[in-house]
Amino acid sequence: MNVPLVATVADTPVHVDEIDAREALLRNGSRAARLPGAGTSEGRQLRRWLTQLIVTERVITAEVTARGLTARGAPTEAELLPDATARLEIGSIAAAVLADPRARALFADVTAAVRVTDDDVADYHARNPLRFAAPREVGHGWRVPAVDGPPLAQIRPAITELLLGAARRRAFRTWLDARRAVLVRLAPGYEHPGDPRQPDNTHRH
């Protein structure tokens, strides 16, 4: 019996039973009660998200192999995604695949040449002078926001780290989107959850 295709990655098929298995794993997990009902619009969106996750994992695996990378020496997940803002910046699919140390090694390889300039750092400090300012102690354990920010020389490393992390996440997401556009073909019904052409997309302007 032919198993329906949901996608191809570099002409390699992804079958619907892979989506079924991944969905079943979620529905049998500790967060099952939070998931949308199967067969609903939201449930179909979950399956589209899982499809995106699986094809992205395939793209990552192909690129890791092509570049001869291993997980050895890969940055930690916390280094690449230090907070919720970073996860929003890079997107839920990319954030999910970066749980794999091989994907993090690929991230490091893809973004190795990304830099931020001294002007970038100075401009950020000028726009956000209180970003790294410690709150003022006013007695009895109370603190209030700072009035004056620290000088640029004092917080340059912190700003550089902040901007470089964001720039690397943008670069990786852009690269990943481009590789998926080349390698991935989705079957009808398994479009990206945000594709405005599919009927379950509820994002409207």
C-alpha positions in Angstrom: 0.0 0.0 0.0 1.3 3.4 -0.9 1.7 5.7 2.1 0.8 9.3 1.2 3.5 11.9 0.9 3.4 15.1 2.9 6.7 16.5 1.5 10.0 15.8 -0.1 13.4 17.1 1.0 15.9 17.0 -1.8 13.6 14.5 -3.5 13.6 12.2 -0.5 10.0 11.5 0.6 8.5 12.4 3.9 5.4 10.1 4.5 2.3 10.9 6.4 3.0 8.1 8.9 6.0 10.1 10.2 3.7 13.0 11.0 1.2 10.6 12.6 4.0 9.1 14.8 5.3 12.5 15.9 1.7 13.7 16.7 1.0 10.5 18.6 4.2 11.1 20.7 2.9 14.6 21.6 -0.6 13.4 22.4 0.8 10.7 24.7 3.1 13.1 26.4 2.8 15.2 29.5 1.5 18.3 27.7 -1.3 16.4 25.8 -4.0 18.4 27.5 -2.7 21.6 26.0 -2.9 20.4 22.4 -5.7 21.2 20.0 -8.2 18.5 19.2 -7.4 16.2 16.3 -9.3 17.0 13.2 -10.0 20.6 14.1 -8.5 23.6 12.3 -6.0 24.1 15.1 -5.2 20.3 15.0 -4.4 20.6 11.3 -2.2 23.5 12.0 -0.3 21.4 14.6 0.3 18.8 11.9 1.5 21.5 9.5 3.9 22.6 12.2 5.1 19.1 12.8 5.7 18.8 9.1 7.8 21.9 9.1 9.8 20.5 12.0 10.4 17.2 10.3 11.5 18.7 7.0 13.7 21.2 8.8 15.4 18.4 10.7 16.0 16.7 7.4 17.6 19.9 5.9 19.8 20.2 9.0 20.9 16.6 8.8 21.8 17.0 5.1 23.8 20.1 5.7 25.6 18.7 8.7 26.6 15.7 6.6 27.6 17.8 3.6 29.8 20.1 5.8 31.4 17.2 7.7 30.2 18.6 11.1 29.8 16.8 14.4 28.2 17.8 17.7 31.6 18.0 19.3 32.3 21.5 20.6 28.8 22.8 19.6 27.6 25.8 21.6 24.9 25.1 24.2 21.3 25.8 23.6 21.4 28.5 26.3 24.2 30.3 24.5 22.2 30.5 21.3 18.8 31.0 22.8 19.3 32.7 26.1 15.7 33.9 26.6 12.2 34.0 25.2 13.0 37.0 23.0 15.7 35.0 21.3 13.3 32.2 20.6 10.8 34.6 19.1 13.5 36.1 16.9 14.6 32.9 15.4 11.1 31.3 15.2 9.6 28.2 16.8 10.8 25.7 14.2 14.4 26.8 14.3 14.3 27.1 18.1 13.0 23.5 18.2 15.7 22.0 16.0 18.5 23.8 18.0 17.8 21.4 20.8 20.0 19.0 18.7 23.7 19.7 19.2 24.4 19.0 15.6 22.1 21.8 14.6 23.9 24.1 17.0 27.2 23.1 15.4 25.6 24.0 12.0 24.4 27.3 13.5 28.0 28.1 14.5 29.3 27.2 11.1 26.7 29.2 9.2 27.1 32.3 11.3 30.9 32.2 11.9 31.5 35.3 9.8 28.7 37.4 11.3 30.1 40.5 13.0 28.8 43.7 14.6 30.7 47.0 14.2 31.8 49.6 16.8 29.2 51.9 15.2 26.5 49.3 15.7 27.4 49.1 19.4 27.6 52.9 19.8 24.3 53.4 18.1 22.6 50.9 20.3 24.0 52.5 23.4 22.8 55.9 22.2 19.3 54.6 21.6 19.2 52.5 24.8 21.3 54.3 27.4 19.6 52.6 30.4 19.6 49.1 28.9 22.3 47.8 31.2 21.9 50.3 34.0 21.5 48.7 37.5 18.5 50.0 39.5 19.2 52.5 42.3 19.0 51.5 46.0 16.8 53.9 47.9 16.9 52.2 51.3 14.9 49.6 53.2 15.4 47.1 50.3 13.6 49.3 47.8 15.0 49.8 44.3 14.0 52.3 41.6 15.0 52.5 37.9 18.4 54.2 37.2 18.4 57.8 36.0 21.8 57.6 34.3 23.2 54.8 32.3 26.7 53.4 32.5 29.3 54.7 30.0 29.8 52.8 26.8 33.3 51.7 27.6 31.9 49.8 30.7 29.2 47.9 28.9 30.6 47.5 25.4 31.2 43.8 25.8 27.6 43.2 27.0 26.1 45.2 24.1 28.4 43.5 21.6 27.2 40.1 22.9 23.6 41.1 22.7 23.8 42.5 19.1 26.0 39.6 17.9 23.6 37.0 19.2 20.7 38.7 17.5 22.6 39.1 14.2 23.6 35.5 14.2 20.0 34.4 14.8 18.8 36.5 11.9 21.6 35.1 9.7 20.8 31.5 10.6 17.0 32.0 10.1 17.6 33.7 6.7 20.0 30.9 5.7 17.6 28.2 6.9 14.6 29.7 5.0 16.7 29.8 1.8 17.8 26.2 2.1 14.2 25.0 2.8 13.0 27.0 -0.2 15.5 25.1 -2.4 15.2 21.6 -0.9 11.6 21.2 0.4 8.4 20.6 -1.5 5.2 20.4 0.5 2.1 18.4 -0.5 -1.3 20.1 -0.6 -2.8 20.3 2.9 0.7 20.4 4.6 1.6 24.0 3.7 3.4 26.2 6.2 1.0 27.1 9.1 1.4 30.7 8.2 0.8 30.3 4.5 -2.2 32.7 3.8 -3.3 30.4 1.0 -4.2 27.5 3.2 -7.7 27.5 4.8 -6.7 27.0 8.4 -4.5 30.1 8.5 -6.3 32.4 11.0 -3.9 35.3 10.8 -5.7 38.2 9.2 -4.9 41.9 8.7 
